[in-house]
Amino acid sequence: MTPILLAIACLFIVTLSYGVLCAAWPFGNCRKCRGMGHQLKTDRKGRLKRGKDCRRCHATGKRIRAGRWLYNRWARIYRAGTAD
């Protein structure tokens, strides 16, 4: 197998795997708060305490994956274009 065909096959497998991931689990953990919904702070004694709510995920701890976001956008446009 030539290197170009091998690279194309690897890209196809990665793309297909990401598509399956987005279909099975459309939401992933927020990158900023790591899925907790808030930041951790320390007080003066060094003990951990709850910080402010995460502004990126609005304290849910989840975010929509990029592939699922693209699919939702495509489906919305398709439905709007084929509506009677």
N, C-alpha and C positions, 0 to 999 in steps of 0.2 A: 504494500500500500504506500502510495507516495505521501510525503509530508503534508501536502496541501489537502489531500483527501482526508488524512487523519485529523488535521486541524478543523476542517469543516464538520467532520463527524463529532468531534469533541464539543464544538460550539452548538451543534444541534442537540446533543444529549444534555448539555447544561441548560439550554433554553427550554427544552421539554421538561426537565426536572423543576425549573423555576415556575413554569406554568402549572404543573401539578401542585407544587407547594402553595402557590397563590390560590388555587381552587380549593385545596383542602383546609388551609389556615390563612384566611385573608388578612388577619391582623397579627402584627408582631409586636414585640416590646418596644416602648419608646426608647430612643437612643439617648436622650438627655437624662431621664430619670431612671433608666434601666428597668422599666416596668413597675416601679413602686408608686408612681403618681405624685411623688414629692421628692424634694432634695433632703439629704441628711445634713444636719449641722451639729456642731459641738458647742457645749456651753463652756463656761470658764474653767470648769474642772476637767474638761476633756471628755465628758460623757456625751453620747450621741442623743440627739433629740430631733423631732420632726421639724422640717423646714417648711417653706412655702409650697403651695401647690405648683405643679409643673405647668408652665404656660403653653408648652408645645402640645401636650396631649390633654390638657384641661383636666388633670388629675385622674384620668382613667388608667394611665399606664400602658395604653395600647395605641398603635398607629396603623394606618392602612398601608399595606405593601404597595410598592410602585407598580408592579404588574397588575395587581387587582384594581388599583386606581385607574390605570389605562383601560382595562377591560370595562370597568363601570362607565367610564366616559364614552367609550366606543358604543356600548350597549344603549346608553341614553340617547346618543345622536342617532343611532340606527332606529330606535323606537320612534323618535320624533320625526324621522324622515319617512317612515312607512305607515304612520298613523292615518287612519281614514277620516 
